[in-house]
């Protein structure tokens, strides 16, 4: 039976009254947003950090000053920090918007790291660059910051873990390539490194450089800014990628839920809507070296001192976190740099590099480092399992997370709500996500060469005239008139037309004065249908635009004539694909041979353990079992985390170099003590079985290890628990 309607029920009147009230409240939210913008632009450091922080090093005071600073995050009340744990450093992305996104929420990269007991630092920036500041200067400053943190935590069990969000990720990769001795594990969250990569029909932003004729428009923007580049242009570029959200959905969502959405909307716009400034030289480097040239991933970026940036020199484990829902940094742009650097996994291993990736199925670009759901899952698992990641032998792996449930074996060995497993992968697994073929790569190389030609013409014939017409005052006026800035300022209290809005909104919010319409009002349903039509229309426009963009790009830059005109069809032309220079082998065969029989029971035991687990991946329960064994050892016999990492990586290298010889050397490495040999074998069995029942292959390998250690093979049905002692309590 339907609910009775009041006598004065009038759907049209109720809807129009609610629509009027929502309109006023929506305008008031825009007014608040404008006032926040005005306040933020007047602040020296308009960050949105929700954590208290103290400045440790001000980059403006360095020999080559930069507008970056290293700050120490003060742990919130109730959060205990373990000084023995490695510190974390979160690097803020300077990609046009304001600073502080990495710590905007308590459920954030910073929050989960401190919750796990790690000291946390934040590298942020100021809105205006220092005069003459370059990307190279920033990378040097970040190396200095990492050195400071390392010195402050000299007794920590591991080097600082670095988290680079979006643009900050490639910056710390450059820093780590130039200073491989400094960082610990590196987490790249939504970081593009291979800018030509993508999938046809899905990643249109990679074509923009070609449609603009290269980077000459970046030079023009720098000249119009009197040597400065307005970050509002970058924000506008991001927003143009999704016109349905930019021109309708974002605002309509606030209007439709005006009573509940204000706080969320204003907190986001406080960060997103306050553009910062870059030096023109910085932006030119980014466009030439990365967006258009794709030189970083192929080892063609060269610093002012002649040093080549080769990402293969990085010795820290690299964790790539990306998402299929990210339209700014799709998985291909986040991962295909591995294909640019290496031809197979064997080269990764020979180079001694450890690369892991973690794929999310749906989260968007900002959600990778902002969403609370991601922070309390992926980033929390990164923090909890950083020692396991750091100890992984060289190779390519995928980090997989599965929910902890009643069926999980040995749940006491799991630190969080998910079980982390690191599974070995090959380059074919990355290629399966989608990658360019040789013809596509040739088209992007054509863009890069045409860009150099066009920029040369611009610098020679146009730039001098533009510079004579632009003064700092003119440049400032042009920045103030940018639509992304005007749209904020126009609704602030600086606009006299907004004066009545605040009082009217206050009256509507007063008790009993707000009249929300019934959810089943037919006119409200019509409003929502109309909104969906608008969204569908804008999405159709975006799809058509992207299809046209892609078709124009491929037809233009796939032209043999254009490719010949820029020199790609000459006998000497070589399209850049793999990194410059051959890989340097870390060691000779003689050096490896010398280490085959070096070491004692610990080295032999870890070598045997790696052999048994080889190819099956590593579960966090197995690593945590090793950690408990390490912690149970007497203080004078206990190895540090860094020593354990070194031994594990060394034994893995020896096994890969010559498995048969490495195993044959084990009997000579272990003492003639049957009890200790037996204990080591039992520990290996405990660790391998920590994630559940053993596979037949693992059982066979354990039998092989028992023979090498001189421990009798178990008979059918035999269960050996070492006299009832706890597996993690055993001591070698």
KOLBALO-346131 format. One record per residue (C-alpha): x, y, z; residue in three letters; residue number from 1. Coordinates in pm, whole numbers, plus 50000, padded with zeros to 5 digits. Layout:
<recs>
- X_Y_Z_ALA_NUM
...
</recs>
This chain:
<recs>
- 50000_50000_50000_UNK_1
- 50154_50336_49895_UNK_2
- 50227_50605_50148_UNK_3
- 49960_50876_50172_UNK_4
- 50056_51216_50028_UNK_5
- 49995_51539_50226_UNK_6
- 49703_51749_50111_UNK_7
- 49927_52034_49993_UNK_8
- 50155_51798_49798_UNK_9
- 50280_51972_49482_UNK_10
- 50575_51794_49311_UNK_11
- 50662_52091_49088_UNK_12
- 50661_52342_49375_UNK_13
- 50862_52109_49599_UNK_14
- 51119_52048_49326_UNK_15
- 51157_52417_49233_UNK_16
- 51194_52519_49599_UNK_17
- 51463_52255_49650_UNK_18
- 51634_52350_49322_UNK_19
- 51646_52715_49431_UNK_20
- 51791_52626_49771_UNK_21
- 52046_52391_49615_UNK_22
- 52147_52662_49369_UNK_23
- 52211_52910_49647_UNK_24
- 52402_52658_49856_UNK_25
- 52603_52552_49550_UNK_26
- 52696_52915_49480_UNK_27
- 52798_52951_49843_UNK_28
- 53026_52648_49812_UNK_29
- 53185_52809_49507_UNK_30
- 53220_53129_49712_UNK_31
- 53400_52937_49987_UNK_32
- 53619_52774_49725_UNK_33
- 53711_53114_49584_UNK_34
- 53796_53247_49930_UNK_35
- 54013_52942_50000_UNK_36
- 54190_53006_49669_UNK_37
- 54258_53368_49764_UNK_38
- 54392_53261_50107_UNK_39
- 54610_52982_49965_UNK_40
- 54769_53202_49700_UNK_41
- 54881_53444_49971_UNK_42
- 55052_53174_50179_UNK_43
- 55424_53106_50145_UNK_44
- 55364_52730_50171_UNK_45
- 55002_52657_50072_UNK_46
- 55021_52283_50144_UNK_47
- 54728_52059_50237_UNK_48
- 54914_51829_50478_UNK_49
- 54699_51711_50766_UNK_50
- 55009_51615_50968_UNK_51
- 55228_51844_51173_UNK_52
- 55575_51879_51026_UNK_53
- 55904_52050_51106_UNK_54
- 56155_52165_50846_UNK_55
- 56478_51965_50851_UNK_56
- 56642_52119_50544_UNK_57
- 56529_52419_50339_UNK_58
- 56634_52373_49977_UNK_59
- 56648_52749_49932_UNK_60
- 56962_52752_50148_UNK_61
- 57156_52500_49938_UNK_62
- 57450_52591_49716_UNK_63
- 57217_52561_49418_UNK_64
- 56888_52674_49575_UNK_65
- 56559_52506_49491_UNK_66
- 56204_52563_49615_UNK_67
- 56193_52220_49785_UNK_68
- 56219_52136_50154_UNK_69
- 56269_51823_50362_UNK_70
- 56032_51804_50658_UNK_71
- 55995_51553_50940_UNK_72
- 55638_51442_51008_UNK_73
- 55534_51450_51373_UNK_74
- 55362_51121_51464_UNK_75
- 54996_51167_51565_UNK_76
- 54894_51089_51919_UNK_77
- 54892_50717_51987_UNK_78
- 55134_50629_51704_UNK_79
- 55460_50468_51823_UNK_80
- 55773_50495_51607_UNK_81
- 56040_50223_51617_UNK_82
- 56381_50390_51565_UNK_83
- 56526_50060_51442_UNK_84
- 56292_50050_51143_UNK_85
- 56393_50213_50815_UNK_86
- 56254_50565_50761_UNK_87
- 56015_50650_50478_UNK_88
- 56040_50960_50260_UNK_89
- 55733_51065_50058_UNK_90
- 55805_51292_49761_UNK_91
- 55530_51528_49651_UNK_92
- 55447_51558_49279_UNK_93
- 55508_51906_49135_UNK_94
- 55283_51876_48832_UNK_95
- 55095_52206_48830_UNK_96
- 54876_52176_49140_UNK_97
- 54956_52271_49499_UNK_98
- 55176_52083_49746_UNK_99
- 55084_51825_50008_UNK_100
- 54874_51563_49826_UNK_101
- 55074_51270_49970_UNK_102
- 54961_51360_50322_UNK_103
- 54620_51517_50262_UNK_104
- 54448_51237_50453_UNK_105
- 54544_51048_50766_UNK_106
- 54478_50729_50570_UNK_107
- 54764_50808_50335_UNK_108
- 55111_50690_50239_UNK_109
- 55246_50887_50535_UNK_110
- 54978_50759_50769_UNK_111
- 55024_50389_50694_UNK_112
- 55404_50415_50713_UNK_113
- 55390_50570_51061_UNK_114
- 55122_50324_51169_UNK_115
- 55369_50047_51079_UNK_116
- 55624_50210_51312_UNK_117
- 55841_50393_51058_UNK_118
- 55970_50748_51095_UNK_119
- 55832_50950_50806_UNK_120
- 55963_51249_50611_UNK_121
- 55799_51458_50344_UNK_122
- 55967_51640_50055_UNK_123
- 55740_51923_49943_UNK_124
- 55777_52242_49744_UNK_125
- 55681_52610_49739_UNK_126
- 55462_52771_49469_UNK_127
- 55742_52970_49305_UNK_128
- 56074_52828_49179_UNK_129
- 56408_52979_49269_UNK_130
- 56576_53187_48995_UNK_131
- 56768_52963_48757_UNK_132
- 56641_52643_48923_UNK_133
- 56656_52334_48698_UNK_134
- 56529_51977_48721_UNK_135
- 56890_51871_48767_UNK_136
- 56922_52102_49068_UNK_137
- 56607_51950_49219_UNK_138
- 56742_51596_49175_UNK_139
- 57068_51696_49346_UNK_140
- 56873_51852_49632_UNK_141
- 56668_51534_49674_UNK_142
- 56989_51330_49692_UNK_143
- 57103_51567_49967_UNK_144
- 56773_51514_50151_UNK_145
- 56806_51134_50135_UNK_146
- 57162_51159_50268_UNK_147
- 57039_51369_50562_UNK_148
- 56769_51115_50650_UNK_149
- 57018_50827_50621_UNK_150
- 57255_51004_50860_UNK_151
- 56974_51076_51107_UNK_152
- 56881_50705_51104_UNK_153
- 57226_50550_51079_UNK_154
- 57123_50272_51322_UNK_155
- 56805_50181_51132_UNK_156
- 56787_49833_50981_UNK_157
- 56782_49946_50619_UNK_158
- 56822_50250_50395_UNK_159
- 56532_50498_50362_UNK_160
- 56237_50380_50154_UNK_161
- 56134_50639_49896_UNK_162
- 55779_50691_49766_UNK_163
- 55747_50902_49454_UNK_164
- 55399_51004_49344_UNK_165
- 55336_51075_48975_UNK_166
- 55594_51330_48854_UNK_167
- 55798_51292_49173_UNK_168
- 55860_50929_49080_UNK_169
- 56069_50995_48770_UNK_170
- 56256_51265_48961_UNK_171
- 56372_51022_49230_UNK_172
- 56452_50765_48962_UNK_173
- 56693_51015_48806_UNK_174
- 56837_51085_49150_UNK_175
- 56874_50713_49226_UNK_176
- 57045_50650_48891_UNK_177
- 57297_50926_48962_UNK_178
- 57342_50825_49329_UNK_179
- 57268_50450_49348_UNK_180
- 57435_50419_49689_UNK_181
- 57180_50642_49866_UNK_182
- 56823_50506_49854_UNK_183
- 56655_50197_49985_UNK_184
- 56349_50049_49811_UNK_185
- 56172_50288_49572_UNK_186
- 55793_50289_49531_UNK_187
- 55662_50458_49214_UNK_188
- 55292_50540_49250_UNK_189
- 55129_50634_48921_UNK_190
- 55462_50739_48771_UNK_191
- 55501_50759_48392_UNK_192
- 55846_50657_48271_UNK_193
- 55781_50531_47917_UNK_194
- 55592_50817_47755_UNK_195
- 55535_50666_47410_UNK_196
- 55377_50350_47550_UNK_197
- 55009_50273_47553_UNK_198
- 54726_50084_47383_UNK_199
- 54543_50201_47075_UNK_200
- 54196_50332_47153_UNK_201
- 54272_50388_47523_UNK_202
- 54563_50626_47584_UNK_203
- 54516_50943_47376_UNK_204
- 54730_51178_47586_UNK_205
- 55049_51029_47442_UNK_206
- 54957_51174_47103_UNK_207
- 54937_51539_47217_UNK_208
- 55304_51612_47153_UNK_209
- 55263_51502_46793_UNK_210
- 54948_51707_46736_UNK_211
- 55123_52018_46870_UNK_212
- 55419_51966_46641_UNK_213
- 55653_51893_46931_UNK_214
- 55771_52108_47218_UNK_215
- 55784_52450_47050_UNK_216
- 55455_52548_47217_UNK_217
- 55617_52482_47555_UNK_218
- 55890_52728_47454_UNK_219
- 55621_52979_47353_UNK_220
- 55442_52938_47687_UNK_221
- 55773_52995_47868_UNK_222
- 55839_53312_47669_UNK_223
- 55485_53442_47733_UNK_224
- 55549_53379_48102_UNK_225
- 55875_53580_48098_UNK_226
- 56077_53270_48179_UNK_227
- 55810_53100_48390_UNK_228
- 55558_52828_48308_UNK_229
- 55211_52842_48462_UNK_230
- 55105_52518_48629_UNK_231
- 54743_52607_48549_UNK_232
- 54816_52496_48192_UNK_233
- 54910_52149_48319_UNK_234
- 54593_52129_48529_UNK_235
- 54385_52234_48228_UNK_236
- 54554_51962_48025_UNK_237
- 54465_51698_48283_UNK_238
- 54105_51821_48295_UNK_239
- 54068_51821_47917_UNK_240
- 54121_51447_47922_UNK_241
- 53778_51396_48082_UNK_242
- 53537_51668_47964_UNK_243
- 53233_51493_48114_UNK_244
- 53378_51524_48463_UNK_245
- 53539_51866_48410_UNK_246
- 53242_52044_48256_UNK_247
- 52956_51868_48428_UNK_248
- 52988_51569_48664_UNK_249
- 53216_51728_48924_UNK_250
- 52994_52033_48967_UNK_251
- 52666_51848_48931_UNK_252
- 52767_51597_49197_UNK_253
- 52812_51886_49441_UNK_254
- 52485_52049_49334_UNK_255
- 52291_51721_49361_UNK_256
- 52437_51641_49707_UNK_257
- 52484_51996_49824_UNK_258
- 52401_51912_50187_UNK_259
- 52678_51653_50224_UNK_260
- 52945_51711_49954_UNK_261
- 53082_52052_50051_UNK_262
- 53363_51933_50281_UNK_263
- 53496_51669_50041_UNK_264
- 53474_51902_49742_UNK_265
- 53643_52196_49915_UNK_266
- 53925_51985_50058_UNK_267
- 54008_51852_49711_UNK_268
- 53978_52190_49537_UNK_269
- 54203_52345_49801_UNK_270
- 54482_52134_49654_UNK_271
- 54376_52098_49291_UNK_272
- 54278_52461_49233_UNK_273
- 54591_52647_49343_UNK_274
- 54832_52626_49047_UNK_275
- 55203_52667_49107_UNK_276
- 55481_52799_48883_UNK_277
- 55776_52622_48720_UNK_278
- 56076_52778_48554_UNK_279
- 56044_52763_48177_UNK_280
- 56371_52570_48163_UNK_281
- 56231_52305_48399_UNK_282
- 55920_52256_48189_UNK_283
- 56123_52245_47868_UNK_284
- 56339_51968_48014_UNK_285
- 56029_51769_48110_UNK_286
- 55869_51800_47766_UNK_287
- 56186_51746_47561_UNK_288
- 56339_51467_47769_UNK_289
- 56023_51287_47876_UNK_290
- 55691_51369_47710_UNK_291
- 55813_51405_47352_UNK_292
- 56167_51264_47352_UNK_293
- 56118_50963_47584_UNK_294
- 56492_50988_47649_UNK_295
- 56495_50892_48016_UNK_296
- 56379_50533_47961_UNK_297
- 56627_50479_47678_UNK_298
- 56933_50618_47857_UNK_299
- 56967_50931_47641_UNK_300
- 56917_51193_47914_UNK_301
- 57248_51363_47990_UNK_302
- 57316_51598_48281_UNK_303
- 57509_51926_48252_UNK_304
- 57828_51755_48373_UNK_305
- 57805_51498_48094_UNK_306
- 57678_51218_48319_UNK_307
- 57430_50992_48143_UNK_308
- 57116_50894_48335_UNK_309
- 57096_50515_48305_UNK_310
- 56812_50367_48509_UNK_311
- 56990_50031_48497_UNK_312
- 57240_50167_48750_UNK_313
- 56976_50177_49023_UNK_314
- 57054_49910_49282_UNK_315
- 56750_49956_49506_UNK_316
- 56441_49741_49453_UNK_317
- 56185_49931_49243_UNK_318
- 55813_49882_49311_UNK_319
- 55582_50007_49034_UNK_320
- 55223_50062_49148_UNK_321
- 54983_50135_48862_UNK_322
- 54618_50089_48768_UNK_323
- 54408_50000_48465_UNK_324
- 54173_50280_48570_UNK_325
- 54446_50544_48544_UNK_326
- 54400_50751_48227_UNK_327
- 54702_50971_48307_UNK_328
- 54959_50696_48373_UNK_329
- 54827_50366_48233_UNK_330
- 55017_50046_48317_UNK_331
- 55203_50060_47985_UNK_332
- 55356_50402_48062_UNK_333
- 55435_50288_48415_UNK_334
- 55599_49960_48312_UNK_335
- 55722_49965_47953_UNK_336
- 56046_50135_48056_UNK_337
- 56150_49782_48155_UNK_338
- 56105_49680_47791_UNK_339
- 56307_49985_47686_UNK_340
- 56593_49886_47915_UNK_341
- 56605_49509_47880_UNK_342
- 56553_49239_47618_UNK_343
- 56482_48960_47869_UNK_344
- 56470_48884_48242_UNK_345
- 56816_48730_48229_UNK_346
- 56957_49076_48157_UNK_347
- 56774_49215_48462_UNK_348
- 56927_48942_48678_UNK_349
- 57275_48987_48531_UNK_350
- 57249_49358_48602_UNK_351
- 57156_49288_48966_UNK_352
- 56830_49486_48949_UNK_353
- 56509_49399_49132_UNK_354
- 56182_49523_48978_UNK_355
- 55836_49451_49117_UNK_356
- 55498_49571_48999_UNK_357
- 55152_49576_49153_UNK_358
- 54841_49621_48937_UNK_359
- 54513_49773_49053_UNK_360
- 54208_49702_48842_UNK_361
- 54009_50024_48868_UNK_362
- 54146_50310_49078_UNK_363
- 54207_50641_48898_UNK_364
- 54530_50839_48881_UNK_365
- 54483_51052_49191_UNK_366
- 54336_50761_49385_UNK_367
- 54669_50576_49358_UNK_368
- 54819_50808_49617_UNK_369
- 54510_50978_49767_UNK_370
- 54232_50720_49811_UNK_371
- 54200_50588_50165_UNK_372
- 54102_50242_50036_UNK_373
- 54432_50219_49846_UNK_374
- 54634_50356_50138_UNK_375
- 54493_50096_50376_UNK_376
- 54553_49812_50132_UNK_377
- 54835_49848_49878_UNK_378
- 55042_50117_50051_UNK_379
- 54993_49953_50389_UNK_380
- 55116_49623_50247_UNK_381
- 55415_49797_50088_UNK_382
- 55506_49942_50428_UNK_383
- 55452_49617_50620_UNK_384
- 55652_49409_50371_UNK_385
- 55927_49653_50277_UNK_386
- 56199_49432_50427_UNK_387
- 56080_49138_50220_UNK_388
- 56080_49357_49908_UNK_389
- 56427_49483_49992_UNK_390
- 56563_49129_50032_UNK_391
- 56431_48996_49700_UNK_392
- 56701_48867_49463_UNK_393
- 56742_49037_49124_UNK_394
- 56463_48970_48877_UNK_395
- 56116_49078_48765_UNK_396
- 55822_49006_48996_UNK_397
- 55456_49085_49050_UNK_398
- 55330_49170_49398_UNK_399
- 54990_49007_49450_UNK_400
- 54759_49066_49747_UNK_401
- 54493_48825_49868_UNK_402
- 54252_48878_50157_UNK_403
- 54328_48715_50490_UNK_404
- 54045_48475_50573_UNK_405
- 53962_48162_50771_UNK_406
- 54124_47942_50506_UNK_407
- 54463_48116_50530_UNK_408
- 54739_47892_50666_UNK_409
- 54954_48029_50950_UNK_410
- 54764_48361_50979_UNK_411
- 54985_48459_51274_UNK_412
- 55263_48521_51023_UNK_413
- 55057_48783_50837_UNK_414
- 55101_49139_50962_UNK_415
- 54812_49311_50785_UNK_416
- 54469_49228_50646_UNK_417
- 54610_49087_50322_UNK_418
- 54865_48822_50233_UNK_419
- 55142_48956_50009_UNK_420
- 55297_48720_49757_UNK_421
- 55582_48802_49521_UNK_422
- 55562_48592_49206_UNK_423
- 55830_48578_48934_UNK_424
- 55739_48724_48596_UNK_425
- 55893_48763_48249_UNK_426
- 55891_49048_47999_UNK_427
- 55613_48865_47815_UNK_428
- 55385_48937_48111_UNK_429
- 55445_49311_48066_UNK_430
- 55403_49285_47688_UNK_431
- 55071_49109_47744_UNK_432
- 54937_49432_47899_UNK_433
- 54986_49599_47559_UNK_434
- 55286_49768_47402_UNK_435
- 55394_49947_47086_UNK_436
- 55522_49759_46786_UNK_437
- 55823_49877_46583_UNK_438
- 55604_50084_46350_UNK_439
- 55443_50273_46639_UNK_440
- 55780_50342_46798_UNK_441
- 55900_50480_46465_UNK_442
- 55607_50725_46457_UNK_443
- 55690_50861_46800_UNK_444
- 56055_50891_46702_UNK_445
- 55937_51095_46401_UNK_446
- 55756_51329_46643_UNK_447
- 56072_51365_46851_UNK_448
- 56282_51459_46549_UNK_449
- 56021_51697_46408_UNK_450
- 55999_51857_46753_UNK_451
- 56370_51938_46744_UNK_452
- 56331_52097_46400_UNK_453
- 56025_52302_46495_UNK_454
- 56178_52416_46820_UNK_455
- 56490_52524_46636_UNK_456
- 56282_52735_46397_UNK_457
- 56088_52883_46688_UNK_458
- 56401_52974_46886_UNK_459
- 56562_53129_46578_UNK_460
- 56278_53326_46418_UNK_461
- 55992_53372_46670_UNK_462
- 56123_53364_47026_UNK_463
- 56327_53688_47005_UNK_464
- 56020_53885_46895_UNK_465
- 55797_53735_47166_UNK_466
- 56050_53812_47438_UNK_467
- 56069_54179_47337_UNK_468
- 55692_54213_47384_UNK_469
- 55664_54041_47723_UNK_470
- 55746_54201_48057_UNK_471
- 55714_54038_48401_UNK_472
- 55399_54245_48455_UNK_473
- 55246_54126_48128_UNK_474
- 55328_53767_48216_UNK_475
- 55167_53803_48560_UNK_476
- 54853_53949_48399_UNK_477
- 54830_53657_48155_UNK_478
- 54861_53410_48444_UNK_479
- 54586_53589_48638_UNK_480
- 54360_53569_48333_UNK_481
- 54398_53193_48292_UNK_482
- 54047_53037_48296_UNK_483
- 54144_52795_48573_UNK_484
- 54233_53089_48798_UNK_485
- 53943_53315_48695_UNK_486
- 53689_53039_48762_UNK_487
- 53798_53037_49127_UNK_488
- 53842_53410_49184_UNK_489
- 53514_53505_49016_UNK_490
- 53309_53345_49292_UNK_491
- 53509_53474_49590_UNK_492
- 53406_53758_49817_UNK_493
- 53621_53984_49599_UNK_494
- 53328_53979_49356_UNK_495
- 53061_54222_49493_UNK_496
- 52788_54021_49319_UNK_497
- 52855_53736_49563_UNK_498
- 52783_53952_49870_UNK_499
- 52418_53840_49917_UNK_500
- 52499_53470_49867_UNK_501
- 52657_53406_50207_UNK_502
- 52364_53549_50406_UNK_503
- 52105_53377_50188_UNK_504
- 52285_53043_50224_UNK_505
- 52303_53088_50601_UNK_506
- 51928_53154_50614_UNK_507
- 51857_52840_50411_UNK_508
- 52078_52626_50636_UNK_509
- 51900_52755_50949_UNK_510
- 51681_52506_51133_UNK_511
- 51364_52429_50942_UNK_512
- 51451_52647_50643_UNK_513
- 51599_52375_50422_UNK_514
- 51342_52178_50221_UNK_515
- 51508_51887_50040_UNK_516
- 51285_51732_49779_UNK_517
- 51158_51378_49814_UNK_518
- 51382_51121_49639_UNK_519
- 51082_50991_49441_UNK_520
- 50986_51334_49306_UNK_521
- 50927_51292_48929_UNK_522
- 51097_51621_48843_UNK_523
- 51406_51518_49036_UNK_524
- 51409_51200_48828_UNK_525
- 51391_51414_48512_UNK_526
- 51686_51619_48638_UNK_527
- 51895_51308_48688_UNK_528
- 51799_51175_48344_UNK_529
- 51898_51507_48188_UNK_530
- 52231_51493_48374_UNK_531
- 52299_51142_48245_UNK_532
- 52225_51263_47889_UNK_533
- 52474_51546_47928_UNK_534
- 52739_51307_48060_UNK_535
- 52672_51062_47778_UNK_536
- 52699_51341_47521_UNK_537
- 53028_51469_47661_UNK_538
- 53167_51117_47678_UNK_539
- 53067_51058_47317_UNK_540
- 53242_51382_47223_UNK_541
- 53555_51271_47412_UNK_542
- 53551_50929_47242_UNK_543
- 53512_51085_46898_UNK_544
- 53788_51336_46972_UNK_545
- 54021_51062_47089_UNK_546
- 53951_50846_46784_UNK_547
- 54015_51145_46555_UNK_548
- 54332_51232_46746_UNK_549
- 54466_50879_46717_UNK_550
- 54379_50850_46347_UNK_551
- 54539_51187_46267_UNK_552
- 54853_51098_46461_UNK_553
- 54907_50763_46291_UNK_554
- 54823_50890_45943_UNK_555
- 55054_51190_45981_UNK_556
- 55355_51039_46151_UNK_557
- 55324_50705_45976_UNK_558
- 55393_50880_45645_UNK_559
- 55713_50742_45486_UNK_560
- 55771_51085_45334_UNK_561
- 55768_51263_45669_UNK_562
- 55985_50993_45825_UNK_563
- 56234_51036_45541_UNK_564
- 56223_51417_45577_UNK_565
- 56334_51395_45941_UNK_566
- 56608_51145_45860_UNK_567
- 56456_50820_45981_UNK_568
- 56486_50642_45648_UNK_569
- 56855_50710_45599_UNK_570
- 57108_50426_45608_UNK_571
- 57249_50556_45937_UNK_572
- 56915_50608_46116_UNK_573
- 56846_50401_46423_UNK_574
- 56521_50425_46614_UNK_575
- 56581_50438_46990_UNK_576
- 56439_50135_47166_UNK_577
- 56683_49989_47413_UNK_578
- 56899_50186_47653_UNK_579
- 57224_50336_47534_UNK_580
- 57531_50122_47591_UNK_581
- 57577_49759_47675_UNK_582
- 57511_49618_48018_UNK_583
- 57814_49596_48241_UNK_584
- 57850_49255_48399_UNK_585
- 57878_49296_48772_UNK_586
- 58123_49010_48815_UNK_587
- 58344_48775_48620_UNK_588
- 58303_48399_48618_UNK_589
- 58620_48371_48827_UNK_590
- 58473_48592_49102_UNK_591
- 58157_48385_49112_UNK_592
- 58357_48062_49122_UNK_593
- 58555_48190_49421_UNK_594
- 58234_48245_49618_UNK_595
- 58077_47906_49542_UNK_596
- 58223_47743_49853_UNK_597
- 58258_48055_50068_UNK_598
- 58049_48088_50383_UNK_599
- 57921_47875_50665_UNK_600
- 57600_47718_50785_UNK_601
- 57393_48036_50743_UNK_602
- 57499_48087_50382_UNK_603
- 57451_47719_50302_UNK_604
- 57108_47715_50465_UNK_605
- 56988_48023_50278_UNK_606
- 57125_47885_49951_UNK_607
- 56931_47564_50010_UNK_608
- 56616_47756_50107_UNK_609
- 56629_47969_49791_UNK_610
- 56673_47656_49582_UNK_611
- 56367_47490_49734_UNK_612
- 56152_47803_49689_UNK_613
- 56285_47885_49342_UNK_614
- 56018_47956_49082_UNK_615
- 55726_47939_49325_UNK_616
- 55741_48299_49446_UNK_617
- 55777_48427_49800_UNK_618
- 55490_48464_50045_UNK_619
- 55512_48716_50328_UNK_620
- 55446_48434_50573_UNK_621
- 55764_48266_50460_UNK_622
- 55967_48582_50494_UNK_623
- 55815_48662_50834_UNK_624
- 55906_48310_50947_UNK_625
- 56268_48386_50853_UNK_626
- 56244_48716_51041_UNK_627
- 56121_48537_51354_UNK_628
- 56407_48289_51329_UNK_629
- 56652_48577_51289_UNK_630
- 56504_48757_51590_UNK_631
- 56525_48441_51803_UNK_632
- 56899_48402_51743_UNK_633
- 57139_48507_52023_UNK_634
- 57237_48873_51999_UNK_635
- 57601_48793_51926_UNK_636
- 57501_48560_51638_UNK_637
- 57215_48765_51491_UNK_638
- 57259_48916_51145_UNK_639
- 57107_49251_51061_UNK_640
- 56839_49297_50798_UNK_641
- 57090_49449_50557_UNK_642
- 57330_49155_50612_UNK_643
- 57046_48909_50552_UNK_644
- 56957_49092_50230_UNK_645
- 57318_49080_50114_UNK_646
- 57348_48707_50184_UNK_647
- 57016_48623_50015_UNK_648
- 57102_48820_49702_UNK_649
- 57450_48667_49688_UNK_650
- 57331_48309_49725_UNK_651
- 57063_48366_49463_UNK_652
- 57327_48499_49221_UNK_653
- 57544_48192_49276_UNK_654
- 57252_47956_49221_UNK_655
- 57157_48129_48897_UNK_656
- 57517_48130_48776_UNK_657
- 57560_47755_48815_UNK_658
- 57292_47568_49010_UNK_659
- 57467_47232_49009_UNK_660
- 57802_47365_49135_UNK_661
- 57632_47586_49396_UNK_662
- 57445_47288_49541_UNK_663
- 57746_47059_49522_UNK_664
- 57944_47307_49733_UNK_665
- 57699_47294_50026_UNK_666
- 57838_46984_50212_UNK_667
- 58181_47144_50243_UNK_668
- 58029_47467_50387_UNK_669
- 57841_47311_50680_UNK_670
- 57993_47186_51010_UNK_671
- 58019_46821_51096_UNK_672
- 57740_46848_51354_UNK_673
- 57437_46627_51274_UNK_674
- 57215_46813_51521_UNK_675
- 57277_47158_51368_UNK_676
- 57244_47020_51015_UNK_677
- 56912_46863_51107_UNK_678
- 56792_47189_51263_UNK_679
- 56872_47382_50945_UNK_680
- 56674_47134_50734_UNK_681
- 56379_47157_50973_UNK_682
- 56390_47536_50953_UNK_683
- 56387_47518_50573_UNK_684
- 56083_47291_50586_UNK_685
- 55911_47528_50832_UNK_686
- 55972_47832_50615_UNK_687
- 55870_47667_50287_UNK_688
- 55550_47527_50440_UNK_689
- 55455_47857_50608_UNK_690
- 55219_47942_50319_UNK_691
- 55051_47599_50321_UNK_692
- 55097_47248_50190_UNK_693
- 55412_47177_49989_UNK_694
- 55401_47108_49618_UNK_695
- 55547_46778_49490_UNK_696
- 55836_46974_49336_UNK_697
- 55915_47139_49670_UNK_698
- 55899_46799_49843_UNK_699
- 56148_46657_49592_UNK_700
- 56382_46952_49638_UNK_701
- 56367_46920_50017_UNK_702
- 56461_46554_49982_UNK_703
- 56755_46665_49769_UNK_704
- 56861_46917_50037_UNK_705
- 56831_46651_50307_UNK_706
- 57080_46443_50113_UNK_707
- 57324_46735_50082_UNK_708
- 57298_46806_50457_UNK_709
- 57334_46440_50549_UNK_710
- 56990_46426_50709_UNK_711
- 56790_46106_50649_UNK_712
- 56494_46144_50413_UNK_713
- 56153_46124_50579_UNK_714
- 55965_45801_50537_UNK_715
- 55607_45801_50411_UNK_716
- 55370_45952_50669_UNK_717
- 55649_46072_50897_UNK_718
- 55594_46410_51065_UNK_719
- 55901_46574_51212_UNK_720
- 55852_46871_51440_UNK_721
- 56189_46861_51601_UNK_722
- 56081_46735_51939_UNK_723
- 55778_46960_51968_UNK_724
- 55962_47291_51977_UNK_725
- 55817_47593_51800_UNK_726
- 55958_47620_51446_UNK_727
- 56041_47987_51499_UNK_728
- 56213_47909_51830_UNK_729
- 56476_47681_51680_UNK_730
- 56833_47807_51684_UNK_731
- 57104_47694_51446_UNK_732
</recs>
